Amino acid sequence: MASQRAMHNACTRRFLRRGFSTTTRRDADFTHAIIGGGVVGLAIARQLQGREGASTVLIEKHGTVGTETSSRNSEVIHAGLYYGPDSQKTPLCIKGKSMLYELCARHSIPHRNTGKWIVAQDDTQFKALKSIHEFSKQVGVPTRFLSKEEAQRREPDVRAEAGVLESTSTGIVDSHSLMQFLEGDLENRGGICAFKSPVVHVNPLDAGRGGWEVTTKTPDGEESTITAETLVNSAGLAAIPISNMILPPDRHRKPFYAKGTYYSYAVSRPKPSTLVYPAPVPGHGGLGTHLTLDMAGRIRFGPDVEWTDDPSDYTPNRANLRAALDDIQSYLPGIDREAIDLDYVGIRPKLGKASATSGGKGFVDFWIAKEDGFEGFVNLLGIESPGLTSCLAIAEKVEALLYR
Ligand SMILES: Cc1cc2nc3c(=O)[nH]c(=O)nc-3n(C[C@H](O)[C@H](O)[C@H](O)COP(=O)(O)OP(=O)(O)OC[C@H]3O[C@@H](n4cnc5c(N)ncnc54)[C@H](O)[C@@H]3O)c2cc1C
């Protein structure tokens, strides 16, 4: 609320200064307006506010940052192994990973370089591991095959009949602490966050050459409009509807949502100390029912994949529990099935019903683009995994798109 008041005051000051004259880029209320206060929007706002003379507003519909996808994920710092040579996910993930490790170390943001095992139970799965290893060599991401003896010694509870590929640069991060840091740093640099401010209308002035009008409406019905020289759409699950507010009908897209239910584990054994992923299955919308750890060392499994039409459908679904238990037991045979229960849900914003990995049918890349025919507008669509890992690199890319 306080931040919303701050936006209101900032706008009022600027409106008074320019006496409600016709908006031009030069005298807009803000240099940058970013729609969406998830980890990606926060990283972009902080990056843009670092420019000389910047005045940035981050507009968020909820009362705090990061209450949607950015706090409903696996919190894994991905290595960049899955997305193939032609995807911008690969360079953004690899660069974002090293930027994130560096930022976390410098500012004491809780994180851990846990490493990750990708396990194969048969020849087909082992072939998938071999192609990941080949690709990782091409892009300079460290991976190595473990001998049976080393695997058995290090993680005796993990079953990997056909082999283990280890990714040493994978890790985990406390996404809430990361977002708290990004929000604080944005404000230290002079940017502001406007909470409880759902964007309901966007008006490009002279196709963006005259700046952008952004209208928000509070839950009690109060509307307010600000102007900004540039606009970034980073609204996560709502990014396609926002994009459709701006682009002409022939460039409208249909959003797809892949819901993922996580499973908790209530007992302390078995407890591997590394992340464990099954070999990826081509065509799957996620990375398989994997085992991750949080910063407190708690195990969680998942997420599964289920298509939904409702981007707010956060009720965990029991329907896939039995299949997930079978998946988990394939690599963790000593698991206590009774101790696994439903946990939380995250929803992947998808541009199509497509595979999460490059080998699968219809793999779709991040869409991060300065839209043709509109000045000063960057659109971010389909920012699913590895968006958390990539957030700092995405922020640099958005700045380059706006100012190169
Ligand atoms: C199940 C799952 C697991 C994942 N695991 C990982 C992982 O381990 N590692 C990894 O790197 N990535 C992972 N990801 C991806 C990562 O979580 C996302 O890429 C990232 O959080 C996206 O951040 P964002 O800021 O784009 O979106 P969001 O966090 O969704 O933020 C968008 C914000 O926009 C706001 N908004 C929407 N509409 C409006 C409006 N009209 N007006 C104002 N504000 C609006 C929303 O309230 C929201 O706060 C995972 C994703 C999912 C779903």
The ligand as a Tripos MOL2 file, in Angstrom:
@<TRIPOS>MOLECULE
LIG
   53    58     1     0     0
SMALL
NO_CHARGES

@<TRIPOS>ATOM
      1 C1          6.5350  -25.9420  -11.4390 C.3       1 LIG1
      2 C2          7.6630  -25.0230  -11.8200 C.ar      1 LIG1
      3 C3          8.9750  -25.3290  -11.4880 C.ar      1 LIG1
      4 C4         10.0060  -24.4750  -11.8510 C.ar      1 LIG1
      5 N1         11.2750  -24.7490  -11.4290 N.ar      1 LIG1
      6 C5         12.2750  -23.9100  -11.7670 C.ar      1 LIG1
      7 C6         13.6000  -24.1450  -11.3210 C.ar      1 LIG1
      8 O1         13.8430  -25.0590  -10.5410 O.2       1 LIG1
      9 N2         14.5820  -23.3270  -11.7610 N.ar      1 LIG1
     10 C7         14.3410  -22.3000  -12.6040 C.ar      1 LIG1
     11 O2         15.2710  -21.6300  -13.0290 O.2       1 LIG1
     12 N3         13.0910  -22.0010  -12.9970 N.ar      1 LIG1
     13 C8         12.0580  -22.7750  -12.5800 C.ar      1 LIG1
     14 N4         10.7880  -22.4940  -12.9560 N.ar      1 LIG1
     15 C9         10.5500  -21.2970  -13.7400 C.3       1 LIG1
     16 C10        10.5200  -20.0480  -12.8740 C.3       1 LIG1
     17 O3          9.8140  -20.2760  -11.6700 O.3       1 LIG1
     18 C11         9.8490  -18.9230  -13.6730 C.3       1 LIG1
     19 O4         10.4730  -18.8320  -14.9330 O.3       1 LIG1
     20 C12         9.9660  -17.5760  -12.9910 C.3       1 LIG1
     21 O5          9.5550  -17.6400  -11.6510 O.3       1 LIG1
     22 C13         9.1210  -16.5770  -13.7710 C.3       1 LIG1
     23 O6          9.1810  -15.3480  -13.1170 O.3       1 LIG1
     24 P1          8.3010  -14.1580  -13.6830 P.3       1 LIG1
     25 O7          8.6950  -12.9460  -12.9360 O.co2     1 LIG1
     26 O8          8.3880  -14.1390  -15.1650 O.co2     1 LIG1
     27 O9          6.7910  -14.6080  -13.3880 O.3       1 LIG1
     28 P2          5.9150  -14.5790  -12.0490 P.3       1 LIG1
     29 O10         6.6630  -15.0090  -10.8700 O.co2     1 LIG1
     30 O11         4.6640  -15.3230  -12.3820 O.co2     1 LIG1
     31 O12         5.5790  -13.0430  -11.8750 O.3       1 LIG1
     32 C14         4.6470  -12.3830  -12.6920 C.3       1 LIG1
     33 C15         3.9760  -11.3430  -11.8370 C.3       1 LIG1
     34 O13         3.1060  -10.5660  -12.6610 O.3       1 LIG1
     35 C16         2.0040  -10.1860  -11.8730 C.3       1 LIG1
     36 N5          0.8970   -9.8150  -12.7280 N.ar      1 LIG1
     37 C17         0.1740  -10.6230  -13.5390 C.ar      1 LIG1
     38 N6         -0.7810   -9.9050  -14.1650 N.ar      1 LIG1
     39 C18        -0.6480   -8.6320  -13.7480 C.ar      1 LIG1
     40 C19        -1.3620   -7.4310  -14.0450 C.ar      1 LIG1
     41 N7         -2.4140   -7.4060  -14.8880 N.pl3     1 LIG1
     42 N8         -0.9820   -6.2900  -13.4230 N.ar      1 LIG1
     43 C20         0.0660   -6.2880  -12.5430 C.ar      1 LIG1
     44 N9          0.7650   -7.4100  -12.2340 N.ar      1 LIG1
     45 C21         0.4150   -8.5600  -12.8310 C.ar      1 LIG1
     46 C22         1.7090  -11.4450  -11.0450 C.3       1 LIG1
     47 O14         0.9550  -11.1420   -9.8880 O.3       1 LIG1
     48 C23         3.1140  -11.9530  -10.7400 C.3       1 LIG1
     49 O15         3.5710  -11.5120   -9.4770 O.3       1 LIG1
     50 C24         9.7370  -23.3110  -12.5950 C.ar      1 LIG1
     51 C25         8.4050  -22.9980  -12.9180 C.ar      1 LIG1
     52 C26         7.3820  -23.8260  -12.5270 C.ar      1 LIG1
     53 C27         5.9670  -23.4730  -12.8360 C.3       1 LIG1
@<TRIPOS>BOND
     1     1     2 1
     2     2     3 ar
     3     2    52 ar
     4     3     4 ar
     5     4     5 ar
     6     4    50 ar
     7     5     6 ar
     8     6     7 ar
     9     6    13 1
    10     7     8 2
    11     7     9 ar
    12     9    10 ar
    13    10    11 2
    14    10    12 ar
    15    12    13 ar
    16    13    14 ar
    17    14    15 1
    18    14    50 ar
    19    15    16 1
    20    16    17 1
    21    16    18 1
    22    18    19 1
    23    18    20 1
    24    20    21 1
    25    20    22 1
    26    22    23 1
    27    23    24 1
    28    24    25 2
    29    24    26 1
    30    24    27 1
    31    27    28 1
    32    28    29 2
    33    28    30 1
    34    28    31 1
    35    31    32 1
    36    32    33 1
    37    33    34 1
    38    33    48 1
    39    34    35 1
    40    35    36 1
    41    35    46 1
    42    36    37 ar
    43    36    45 ar
    44    37    38 ar
    45    38    39 ar
    46    39    40 ar
    47    39    45 ar
    48    40    41 1
    49    40    42 ar
    50    42    43 ar
    51    43    44 ar
    52    44    45 ar
    53    46    47 1
    54    46    48 1
    55    48    49 1
    56    50    51 ar
    57    51    52 ar
    58    52    53 1
@<TRIPOS>SUBSTRUCTURE
     1 LIG1         1 GROUP 0 **** ****
